[in-house]
Amino acid sequence: MTAAGAFAAGAAALGVLAAADAFGDSPGALRRAVAAVGPEGALPRALAPLRRGGTPDRGERRRVIVLAAATLLAGGALLAGPVVGLAAAAAAPLLAGRALAAVRRRRQAGLAAAAPAVARAVADALAGGHSIRGAFAAAAREGGITGPAREELRGVAAALALGEETAAVLDRLRARAAHPGYDALVAAVLLQRESGGDLAALLRTLATTLEDQVRVEADARAVTAQARFTAVLVAALPALAAAVAELASPGYLGSLLTRPLTAWLAALSVALQAAAWVAVRRIARIRT
């Protein structure tokens, strides 16, 4: 065993002894500490919006921000001192909001990609003799749907099993999915309830149309991938150059910022880089 390994093993042993000493006189405290990170503990509840996606309520958003602030404060203080820790913690609302938005976009993308499969699974269940209410439950169980779409279908099936109105349940599905494919799916189901018709054939036609739309959107993302990468690269190059210059000559950036004209030019360049990055991202954005 090397010296580093011996030191690591000793540190781990001392950590275990410290924990045992801290909780030795209070078994209840140990149970509470373990429960806090268990499946139903405070930590998983705080991280639930990041795992689930969607739009968190005010309480969930507040818990994510508090957890992010505590993590950034501790990490910044340990790495660079209390001032940096406080500055990092002050950015917690912005970072938490961006993280929640990224999770929500990823979930929406998963729902959008699964829209053709959902329409086809519901159509197959209807063709197999299920009612509209039973078709969603069958699609959730046997339709081969995975990811966020399966969770949404399970929620729809559970709500329908509890006796909620079909129109209200499907309207919530449409609002959570926020995608034209689900709007069309819900509209087709509700229209068939009012006027009749072959809903299974209509949903199969809708699934084919949605598959073509998903294919076109994927092609568009592939075409605009270079523009998005260029936006990130152009925005990151000055920051990387500044970091290399600071590493090569410590204090170089500080000396530049002490000159008023240089500081103004540096701030203007940062603003222009940010504006260019936002502009390229907006131009390359795929709108459905």
Phi and psi in degrees as GROMACS dihedral restraints (atoms count N, CA, C in turn):
[ dihedral_restraints ]
;  ai    aj    ak    al  type     phi  dphi    fc
    3     4     5     6     1   -77.9    20    10
    4     5     6     7     1   169.0    20    10
    6     7     8     9     1   -63.1    20    10
    7     8     9    10     1   -39.1    20    10
    9    10    11    12     1   -63.2    20    10
   10    11    12    13     1   -41.3    20    10
   12    13    14    15     1   -65.3    20    10
   13    14    15    16     1   -38.5    20    10
   15    16    17    18     1   -64.0    20    10
   16    17    18    19     1   -42.7    20    10
   18    19    20    21     1   -63.8    20    10
   19    20    21    22     1   -39.8    20    10
   21    22    23    24     1   -65.2    20    10
   22    23    24    25     1   -42.1    20    10
   24    25    26    27     1   -64.8    20    10
   25    26    27    28     1   -40.1    20    10
   27    28    29    30     1   -64.5    20    10
   28    29    30    31     1   -39.8    20    10
   30    31    32    33     1   -64.5    20    10
   31    32    33    34     1   -40.8    20    10
   33    34    35    36     1   -64.0    20    10
   34    35    36    37     1   -42.4    20    10
   36    37    38    39     1   -63.6    20    10
   37    38    39    40     1   -42.6    20    10
   39    40    41    42     1   -64.8    20    10
   40    41    42    43     1   -35.6    20    10
   42    43    44    45     1   -63.6    20    10
   43    44    45    46     1   -42.0    20    10
   45    46    47    48     1   -63.6    20    10
   46    47    48    49     1   -43.0    20    10
   48    49    50    51     1   -64.3    20    10
   49    50    51    52     1   -38.7    20    10
   51    52    53    54     1   -64.8    20    10
   52    53    54    55     1   -41.2    20    10
   54    55    56    57     1   -65.9    20    10
   55    56    57    58     1   -41.0    20    10
   57    58    59    60     1   -63.6    20    10
   58    59    60    61     1   -39.5    20    10
   60    61    62    63     1   -67.7    20    10
   61    62    63    64     1   -37.0    20    10
   63    64    65    66     1   -69.1    20    10
   64    65    66    67     1   -36.8    20    10
   66    67    68    69     1  -104.8    20    10
   67    68    69    70     1     3.9    20    10
   69    70    71    72     1   -63.0    20    10
   70    71    72    73     1   -36.8    20    10
   72    73    74    75     1   -91.1    20    10
   73    74    75    76     1     0.4    20    10
   75    76    77    78     1  -143.3    20    10
   76    77    78    79     1    80.4    20    10
   78    79    80    81     1   -59.3    20    10
   79    80    81    82     1   -31.8    20    10
   81    82    83    84     1   -62.8    20    10
   82    83    84    85     1   -37.0    20    10
   84    85    86    87     1   -65.0    20    10
   85    86    87    88     1   -38.6    20    10
   87    88    89    90     1   -63.6    20    10
   88    89    90    91     1   -42.7    20    10
   90    91    92    93     1   -63.6    20    10
   91    92    93    94     1   -39.7    20    10
   93    94    95    96     1   -66.1    20    10
   94    95    96    97     1   -38.4    20    10
   96    97    98    99     1   -65.4    20    10
   97    98    99   100     1   -40.4    20    10
   99   100   101   102     1   -68.6    20    10
  100   101   102   103     1   -39.6    20    10
  102   103   104   105     1   -67.0    20    10
  103   104   105   106     1   -26.4    20    10
  105   106   107   108     1   -64.5    20    10
  106   107   108   109     1   -27.8    20    10
  108   109   110   111     1  -108.8    20    10
  109   110   111   112     1     8.3    20    10
  111   112   113   114     1   -76.0    20    10
  112   113   114   115     1  -178.8    20    10
  114   115   116   117     1   -58.3    20    10
  115   116   117   118     1   -32.1    20    10
  117   118   119   120     1  -109.2    20    10
  118   119   120   121     1    17.3    20    10
  120   121   122   123     1   -79.9    20    10
  121   122   123   124     1   179.7    20    10
  123   124   125   126     1   -66.7    20    10
  124   125   126   127     1   -38.6    20    10
  126   127   128   129     1   -65.4    20    10
  127   128   129   130     1   -48.8    20    10
  129   130   131   132     1   -61.2    20    10
  130   131   132   133     1   -35.0    20    10
  132   133   134   135     1   -65.4    20    10
  133   134   135   136     1   -38.4    20    10
  135   136   137   138     1   -67.3    20    10
  136   137   138   139     1   -33.8    20    10
  138   139   140   141     1   -89.4    20    10
  139   140   141   142     1    -1.4    20    10
  141   142   143   144     1   -57.1    20    10
  142   143   144   145     1   -41.9    20    10
  144   145   146   147     1   -61.0    20    10
  145   146   147   148     1   -34.0    20    10
  147   148   149   150     1   -71.0    20    10
  148   149   150   151     1   -30.4    20    10
  150   151   152   153     1   -82.8    20    10
  151   152   153   154     1   -36.5    20    10
  153   154   155   156     1   -85.5    20    10
  154   155   156   157     1   -35.0    20    10
  156   157   158   159     1    81.0    20    10
  157   158   159   160     1  -160.2    20    10
  159   160   161   162     1    75.1    20    10
  160   161   162   163     1  -163.6    20    10
  162   163   164   165     1  -104.4    20    10
  163   164   165   166     1   111.7    20    10
  165   166   167   168     1   -73.7    20    10
  166   167   168   169     1   153.1    20    10
  168   169   170   171     1   -78.8    20    10
  169   170   171   172     1  -179.9    20    10
  171   172   173   174     1   -64.6    20    10
  172   173   174   175     1   -39.0    20    10
  174   175   176   177     1   -65.7    20    10
  175   176   177   178     1   -43.3    20    10
  177   178   179   180     1   -64.0    20    10
  178   179   180   181     1   -41.5    20    10
  180   181   182   183     1   -64.0    20    10
  181   182   183   184     1   -38.9    20    10
  183   184   185   186     1   -64.9    20    10
  184   185   186   187     1   -39.9    20    10
  186   187   188   189     1   -65.5    20    10
  187   188   189   190     1   -39.7    20    10
  189   190   191   192     1   -63.5    20    10
  190   191   192   193     1   -41.2    20    10
  192   193   194   195     1   -65.8    20    10
  193   194   195   196     1   -42.7    20    10
  195   196   197   198     1   -63.2    20    10
  196   197   198   199     1   -43.0    20    10
  198   199   200   201     1   -65.0    20    10
  199   200   201   202     1   -42.3    20    10
  201   202   203   204     1   -64.6    20    10
  202   203   204   205     1   -40.7    20    10
  204   205   206   207     1   -64.2    20    10
  205   206   207   208     1   -42.9    20    10
  207   208   209   210     1   -65.0    20    10
  208   209   210   211     1   -41.5    20    10
  210   211   212   213     1   -65.3    20    10
  211   212   213   214     1   -44.9    20    10
  213   214   215   216     1   -67.7    20    10
  214   215   216   217     1   -37.4    20    10
  216   217   218   219     1   -63.9    20    10
  217   218   219   220     1   -47.3    20    10
  219   220   221   222     1   -65.6    20    10
  220   221   222   223     1   -45.5    20    10
  222   223   224   225     1   -65.8    20    10
  223   224   225   226     1   -43.8    20    10
  225   226   227   228     1   -65.5    20    10
  226   227   228   229     1   -39.5    20    10
  228   229   230   231     1   -66.9    20    10
  229   230   231   232     1   -38.9    20    10
  231   232   233   234     1   -70.2    20    10
  232   233   234   235     1   -36.5    20    10
  234   235   236   237     1   -85.5    20    10
  235   236   237   238     1   -38.3    20    10
  237   238   239   240     1  -137.9    20    10
  238   239   240   241     1     7.0    20    10
  240   241   242   243     1   107.0    20    10
  241   242   243   244     1   166.4    20    10
  243   244   245   246     1   -65.1    20    10
  244   245   246   247     1   -32.7    20    10
  246   247   248   249     1   -63.9    20    10
  247   248   249   250     1   -46.7    20    10
  249   250   251   252     1   -64.6    20    10
  250   251   252   253     1   -36.7    20    10
  252   253   254   255     1   -62.6    20    10
  253   254   255   256     1   -42.8    20    10
  255   256   257   258     1   -66.2    20    10
  256   257   258   259     1   -40.0    20    10
  258   259   260   261     1   -63.9    20    10
  259   260   261   262     1   -41.2    20    10
  261   262   263   264     1   -66.0    20    10
  262   263   264   265     1   -40.2    20    10
  264   265   266   267     1   -65.0    20    10
  265   266   267   268     1   -32.1    20    10
  267   268   269   270     1   -65.1    20    10
  268   269   270   271     1   -25.4    20    10
  270   271   272   273     1   -85.9    20    10
  271   272   273   274     1     2.3    20    10
  273   274   275   276     1   -59.6    20    10
  274   275   276   277     1   -44.4    20    10
  276   277   278   279     1   -59.0    20    10
  277   278   279   280     1   -41.7    20    10
  279   280   281   282     1   -65.8    20    10
  280   281   282   283     1   -46.4    20    10
  282   283   284   285     1   -67.1    20    10
  283   284   285   286     1   -39.8    20    10
  285   286   287   288     1   -64.5    20    10
  286   287   288   289     1   -40.7    20    10
  288   289   290   291     1   -62.7    20    10
  289   290   291   292     1   -41.2    20    10
  291   292   293   294     1   -66.0    20    10
  292   293   294   295     1   -39.7    20    10
  294   295   296   297     1   -64.4    20    10
  295   296   297   298     1   -44.2    20    10
  297   298   299   300     1   -63.9    20    10
  298   299   300   301     1   -39.8    20    10
  300   301   302   303     1   -65.0    20    10
  301   302   303   304     1   -39.2    20    10
  303   304   305   306     1   -65.2    20    10
  304   305   306   307     1   -41.6    20    10
  306   307   308   309     1   -64.3    20    10
  307   308   309   310     1   -41.1    20    10
  309   310   311   312     1   -64.5    20    10
  310   311   312   313     1   -41.3    20    10
  312   313   314   315     1   -64.6    20    10
  313   314   315   316     1   -39.2    20    10
  315   316   317   318     1   -65.8    20    10
  316   317   318   319     1   -38.7    20    10
  318   319   320   321     1   -67.8    20    10
  319   320   321   322     1   -42.3    20    10
  321   322   323   324     1   -62.1    20    10
  322   323   324   325     1   -37.9    20    10
  324   325   326   327     1   -65.1    20    10
  325   326   327   328     1   -39.4    20    10
  327   328   329   330     1   -64.2    20    10
  328   329   330   331     1   -40.8    20    10
  330   331   332   333     1   -65.5    20    10
  331   332   333   334     1   -41.1    20    10
  333   334   335   336     1   -64.0    20    10
  334   335   336   337     1   -41.9    20    10
  336   337   338   339     1   -66.3    20    10
  337   338   339   340     1   -28.4    20    10
  339   340   341   342     1   -90.6    20    10
  340   341   342   343     1    -2.9    20    10
  342   343   344   345     1   -57.2    20    10
  343   344   345   346     1   -44.4    20    10
  345   346   347   348     1   -61.3    20    10
  346   347   348   349     1   -41.0    20    10
  348   349   350   351     1   -66.2    20    10
  349   350   351   352     1   -37.4    20    10
  351   352   353   354     1   -64.1    20    10
  352   353   354   355     1   -47.5    20    10
  354   355   356   357     1   -60.5    20    10
  355   356   357   358     1   -41.3    20    10
  357   358   359   360     1   -69.8    20    10
  358   359   360   361     1   -38.4    20    10
  360   361   362   363     1   -65.6    20    10
  361   362   363   364     1   -41.8    20    10
  363   364   365   366     1   -65.0    20    10
  364   365   366   367     1   -40.2    20    10
  366   367   368   369     1   -62.6    20    10
  367   368   369   370     1   -42.3    20    10
  369   370   371   372     1   -63.9    20    10
  370   371   372   373     1   -39.4    20    10
  372   373   374   375     1   -66.5    20    10
  373   374   375   376     1   -39.1    20    10
  375   376   377   378     1   -65.2    20    10
  376   377   378   379     1   -41.3    20    10
  378   379   380   381     1   -65.8    20    10
  379   380   381   382     1   -25.7    20    10
  381   382   383   384     1   -81.1    20    10
  382   383   384   385     1     1.3    20    10
  384   385   386   387     1   105.3    20    10
  385   386   387   388     1     2.2    20    10
  387   388   389   390     1   -78.0    20    10
  388   389   390   391     1   153.3    20    10
  390   391   392   393     1   -76.0    20    10
  391   392   393   394     1   176.3    20    10
  393   394   395   396     1   -61.3    20    10
  394   395   396   397     1   -44.5    20    10
  396   397   398   399     1   -65.6    20    10
  397   398   399   400     1   -41.0    20    10
  399   400   401   402     1   -74.2    20    10
  400   401   402   403     1   -23.1    20    10
  402   403   404   405     1   -67.1    20    10
  403   404   405   406     1   -37.3    20    10
  405   406   407   408     1   -69.1    20    10
  406   407   408   409     1   -38.2    20    10
  408   409   410   411     1   -65.5    20    10
  409   410   411   412     1   -41.5    20    10
  411   412   413   414     1   -66.8    20    10
  412   413   414   415     1   -37.4    20    10
  414   415   416   417     1   -64.9    20    10
  415   416   417   418     1   -36.9    20    10
  417   418   419   420     1   -68.6    20    10
  418   419   420   421     1   -35.5    20    10
  420   421   422   423     1   -83.6    20    10
  421   422   423   424     1   -44.2    20    10
  423   424   425   426     1  -124.6    20    10
  424   425   426   427     1     6.0    20    10
  426   427   428   429     1   -84.7    20    10
  427   428   429   430     1    -2.8    20    10
  429   430   431   432     1    73.1    20    10
  430   431   432   433     1    19.6    20    10
  432   433   434   435     1   -83.4    20    10
  433   434   435   436     1   137.7    20    10
  435   436   437   438     1  -128.4    20    10
  436   437   438   439     1   169.9    20    10
  438   439   440   441     1    74.0    20    10
  439   440   441   442     1  -152.3    20    10
  441   442   443   444     1   -59.9    20    10
  442   443   444   445     1   -33.8    20    10
  444   445   446   447     1   -63.5    20    10
  445   446   447   448     1   -37.5    20    10
  447   448   449   450     1   -66.5    20    10
  448   449   450   451     1   -39.6    20    10
  450   451   452   453     1   -62.1    20    10
  451   452   453   454     1   -41.7    20    10
  453   454   455   456     1   -65.5    20    10
  454   455   456   457     1   -42.4    20    10
  456   457   458   459     1   -64.7    20    10
  457   458   459   460     1   -37.6    20    10
  459   460   461   462     1   -64.4    20    10
  460   461   462   463     1   -39.8    20    10
  462   463   464   465     1   -63.9    20    10
  463   464   465   466     1   -40.4    20    10
  465   466   467   468     1   -63.0    20    10
  466   467   468   469     1   -45.8    20    10
  468   469   470   471     1   -62.4    20    10
  469   470   471   472     1   -40.9    20    10
  471   472   473   474     1   -65.7    20    10
  472   473   474   475     1   -42.1    20    10
  474   475   476   477     1   -65.5    20    10
  475   476   477   478     1   -40.6    20    10
  477   478   479   480     1   -66.9    20    10
  478   479   480   481     1   -36.6    20    10
  480   481   482   483     1   -65.7    20    10
  481   482   483   484     1   -28.0    20    10
  483   484   485   486     1   -81.1    20    10
  484   485   486   487     1    -3.1    20    10
  486   487   488   489     1    97.5    20    10
  487   488   489   490     1    10.1    20    10
  489   490   491   492     1   -69.9    20    10
  490   491   492   493     1   156.7    20    10
  492   493   494   495     1   -67.1    20    10
  493   494   495   496     1   140.3    20    10
  495   496   497   498     1   -60.8    20    10
  496   497   498   499     1   -42.9    20    10
  498   499   500   501     1   -62.4    20    10
  499   500   501   502     1   -41.7    20    10
  501   502   503   504     1   -67.8    20    10
  502   503   504   505     1   -41.4    20    10
  504   505   506   507     1   -65.3    20    10
  505   506   507   508     1   -45.3    20    10
  507   508   509   510     1   -68.7    20    10
  508   509   510   511     1   -30.9    20    10
  510   511   512   513     1   -66.6    20    10
  511   512   513   514     1   -37.0    20    10
  513   514   515   516     1   -66.3    20    10
  514   515   516   517     1   -39.8    20    10
  516   517   518   519     1   -59.9    20    10
  517   518   519   520     1   -45.2    20    10
  519   520   521   522     1   -61.9    20    10
  520   521   522   523     1   -41.5    20    10
  522   523   524   525     1   -68.3    20    10
  523   524   525   526     1   -39.2    20    10
  525   526   527   528     1   -71.5    20    10
  526   527   528   529     1   -37.6    20    10
  528   529   530   531     1   -71.5    20    10
  529   530   531   532     1   -39.1    20    10
  531   532   533   534     1    51.6    20    10
  532   533   534   535     1    50.3    20    10
  534   535   536   537     1  -141.4    20    10
  535   536   537   538     1   140.9    20    10
  537   538   539   540     1   -57.5    20    10
  538   539   540   541     1   -30.2    20    10
  540   541   542   543     1   -62.5    20    10
  541   542   543   544     1   -42.0    20    10
  543   544   545   546     1   -74.0    20    10
  544   545   546   547     1   -31.5    20    10
  546   547   548   549     1   -59.4    20    10
  547   548   549   550     1   -45.5    20    10
  549   550   551   552     1   -66.6    20    10
  550   551   552   553     1   -39.8    20    10
  552   553   554   555     1   -61.2    20    10
  553   554   555   556     1   -48.9    20    10
  555   556   557   558     1   -65.9    20    10
  556   557   558   559     1   -40.7    20    10
  558   559   560   561     1   -62.1    20    10
  559   560   561   562     1   -40.1    20    10
  561   562   563   564     1   -64.4    20    10
  562   563   564   565     1   -42.6    20    10
  564   565   566   567     1   -64.6    20    10
  565   566   567   568     1   -46.2    20    10
  567   568   569   570     1   -68.9    20    10
  568   569   570   571     1   -35.4    20    10
  570   571   572   573     1   -66.5    20    10
  571   572   573   574     1   -38.5    20    10
  573   574   575   576     1   -66.0    20    10
  574   575   576   577     1   -33.5    20    10
  576   577   578   579     1   -64.4    20    10
  577   578   579   580     1   -32.3    20    10
  579   580   581   582     1   -86.0    20    10
  580   581   582   583     1   -41.1    20    10
  582   583   584   585     1  -117.9    20    10
  583   584   585   586     1    -5.6    20    10
  585   586   587   588     1    78.5    20    10
  586   587   588   589     1  -172.7    20    10
  588   589   590   591     1   120.0    20    10
  589   590   591   592     1   175.2    20    10
  591   592   593   594     1   -86.5    20    10
  592   593   594   595     1    91.3    20    10
  594   595   596   597     1   -68.8    20    10
  595   596   597   598     1   -35.8    20    10
  597   598   599   600     1   -61.8    20    10
  598   599   600   601     1   -44.7    20    10
  600   601   602   603     1   -65.7    20    10
  601   602   603   604     1   -38.7    20    10
  603   604   605   606     1   -63.5    20    10
  604   605   606   607     1   -41.8    20    10
  606   607   608   609     1   -69.6    20    10
  607   608   609   610     1   -33.8    20    10
  609   610   611   612     1   -66.3    20    10
  610   611   612   613     1   -39.7    20    10
  612   613   614   615     1   -64.0    20    10
  613   614   615   616     1   -41.2    20    10
  615   616   617   618     1   -62.2    20    10
  616   617   618   619     1   -40.9    20    10
  618   619   620   621     1   -62.4    20    10
  619   620   621   622     1   -41.6    20    10
  621   622   623   624     1   -63.2    20    10
  622   623   624   625     1   -42.0    20    10
  624   625   626   627     1   -64.0    20    10
  625   626   627   628     1   -42.7    20    10
  627   628   629   630     1   -66.6    20    10
  628   629   630   631     1   -35.8    20    10
  630   631   632   633     1   -61.5    20    10
  631   632   633   634     1   -41.3    20    10
  633   634   635   636     1   -63.9    20    10
  634   635   636   637     1   -39.7    20    10
  636   637   638   639     1   -65.6    20    10
  637   638   639   640     1   -43.3    20    10
  639   640   641   642     1   -61.7    20    10
  640   641   642   643     1   -39.5    20    10
  642   643   644   645     1   -64.9    20    10
  643   644   645   646     1   -42.4    20    10
  645   646   647   648     1   -65.2    20    10
  646   647   648   649     1   -41.8    20    10
  648   649   650   651     1   -64.1    20    10
  649   650   651   652     1   -38.7    20    10
  651   652   653   654     1   -64.1    20    10
  652   653   654   655     1   -40.4    20    10
  654   655   656   657     1   -64.0    20    10
  655   656   657   658     1   -39.4    20    10
  657   658   659   660     1   -65.7    20    10
  658   659   660   661     1   -39.9    20    10
  660   661   662   663     1   -64.9    20    10
  661   662   663   664     1   -37.5    20    10
  663   664   665   666     1   -65.2    20    10
  664   665   666   667     1   -38.9    20    10
  666   667   668   669     1   -68.2    20    10
  667   668   669   670     1   -37.2    20    10
  669   670   671   672     1   -91.1    20    10
  670   671   672   673     1     3.4    20    10
  672   673   674   675     1   -62.1    20    10
  673   674   675   676     1   -39.1    20    10
  675   676   677   678     1   -64.7    20    10
  676   677   678   679     1   -39.7    20    10
  678   679   680   681     1   -65.0    20    10
  679   680   681   682     1   -40.5    20    10
  681   682   683   684     1   -67.4    20    10
  682   683   684   685     1   -41.6    20    10
  684   685   686   687     1   -64.2    20    10
  685   686   687   688     1   -39.7    20    10
  687   688   689   690     1   -62.5    20    10
  688   689   690   691     1   -38.2    20    10
  690   691   692   693     1   -62.0    20    10
  691   692   693   694     1   -44.4    20    10
  693   694   695   696     1   -67.4    20    10
  694   695   696   697     1   -41.9    20    10
  696   697   698   699     1   -65.2    20    10
  697   698   699   700     1   -45.8    20    10
  699   700   701   702     1   -64.7    20    10
  700   701   702   703     1   -37.1    20    10
  702   703   704   705     1   -71.6    20    10
  703   704   705   706     1   -29.8    20    10
  705   706   707   708     1   -87.5    20    10
  706   707   708   709     1   -23.7    20    10
  708   709   710   711     1   -59.1    20    10
  709   710   711   712     1   -47.2    20    10
  711   712   713   714     1   -60.9    20    10
  712   713   714   715     1   -39.2    20    10
  714   715   716   717     1   -64.7    20    10
  715   716   717   718     1   -40.4    20    10
  717   718   719   720     1   -66.3    20    10
  718   719   720   721     1   -39.5    20    10
  720   721   722   723     1   -63.6    20    10
  721   722   723   724     1   -40.5    20    10
  723   724   725   726     1   -64.6    20    10
  724   725   726   727     1   -39.3    20    10
  726   727   728   729     1   -65.5    20    10
  727   728   729   730     1   -41.3    20    10
  729   730   731   732     1   -64.5    20    10
  730   731   732   733     1   -42.0    20    10
  732   733   734   735     1   -63.3    20    10
  733   734   735   736     1   -39.2    20    10
  735   736   737   738     1   -68.1    20    10
  736   737   738   739     1   -38.5    20    10
  738   739   740   741     1   -67.5    20    10
  739   740   741   742     1   -37.8    20    10
  741   742   743   744     1   -71.0    20    10
  742   743   744   745     1   -35.3    20    10
  744   745   746   747     1  -139.1    20    10
  745   746   747   748     1    88.4    20    10
  747   748   749   750     1   -56.0    20    10
  748   749   750   751     1   135.0    20    10
  750   751   752   753     1    92.8    20    10
  751   752   753   754     1    -3.4    20    10
  753   754   755   756     1   -65.2    20    10
  754   755   756   757     1   -44.7    20    10
  756   757   758   759     1   -65.5    20    10
  757   758   759   760     1   -38.9    20    10
  759   760   761   762     1   -62.1    20    10
  760   761   762   763     1   -39.0    20    10
  762   763   764   765     1   -67.1    20    10
  763   764   765   766     1   -33.3    20    10
  765   766   767   768     1   -68.2    20    10
  766   767   768   769     1   -40.4    20    10
  768   769   770   771     1   -72.8    20    10
  769   770   771   772     1   -14.2    20    10
  771   772   773   774     1   -75.7    20    10
  772   773   774   775     1   -15.6    20    10
  774   775   776   777     1   -94.3    20    10
  775   776   777   778     1   124.5    20    10
  777   778   779   780     1   -57.4    20    10
  778   779   780   781     1   -46.5    20    10
  780   781   782   783     1   -64.0    20    10
  781   782   783   784     1   -43.1    20    10
  783   784   785   786     1   -64.3    20    10
  784   785   786   787     1   -40.3    20    10
  786   787   788   789     1   -62.9    20    10
  787   788   789   790     1   -42.4    20    10
  789   790   791   792     1   -64.8    20    10
  790   791   792   793     1   -42.0    20    10
  792   793   794   795     1   -64.6    20    10
  793   794   795   796     1   -39.4    20    10
  795   796   797   798     1   -64.9    20    10
  796   797   798   799     1   -42.7    20    10
  798   799   800   801     1   -64.5    20    10
  799   800   801   802     1   -40.3    20    10
  801   802   803   804     1   -64.7    20    10
  802   803   804   805     1   -39.3    20    10
  804   805   806   807     1   -65.5    20    10
  805   806   807   808     1   -39.4    20    10
  807   808   809   810     1   -63.1    20    10
  808   809   810   811     1   -43.5    20    10
  810   811   812   813     1   -63.3    20    10
  811   812   813   814     1   -41.6    20    10
  813   814   815   816     1   -67.1    20    10
  814   815   816   817     1   -38.4    20    10
  816   817   818   819     1   -63.2    20    10
  817   818   819   820     1   -42.9    20    10
  819   820   821   822     1   -64.4    20    10
  820   821   822   823     1   -42.7    20    10
  822   823   824   825     1   -63.3    20    10
  823   824   825   826     1   -41.9    20    10
  825   826   827   828     1   -64.3    20    10
  826   827   828   829     1   -41.1    20    10
  828   829   830   831     1   -63.4    20    10
  829   830   831   832     1   -44.0    20    10
  831   832   833   834     1   -63.9    20    10
  832   833   834   835     1   -41.0    20    10
  834   835   836   837     1   -63.3    20    10
  835   836   837   838     1   -44.9    20    10
  837   838   839   840     1   -66.1    20    10
  838   839   840   841     1   -39.6    20    10
  840   841   842   843     1   -62.0    20    10
  841   842   843   844     1   -40.3    20    10
  843   844   845   846     1   -68.7    20    10
  844   845   846   847     1   -39.7    20    10
  846   847   848   849     1   -64.4    20    10
  847   848   849   850     1   -38.7    20    10
  849   850   851   852     1   -87.3    20    10
  850   851   852   853     1     1.1    20    10
  852   853   854   855     1   -71.4    20    10
  853   854   855   856     1   138.6    20    10
  855   856   857   858     1   -94.8    20    10
  856   857   858   859     1   120.3    20    10
  858   859   860   861     1  -106.3    20    10
  859   860   861   862     1   131.3    20    10
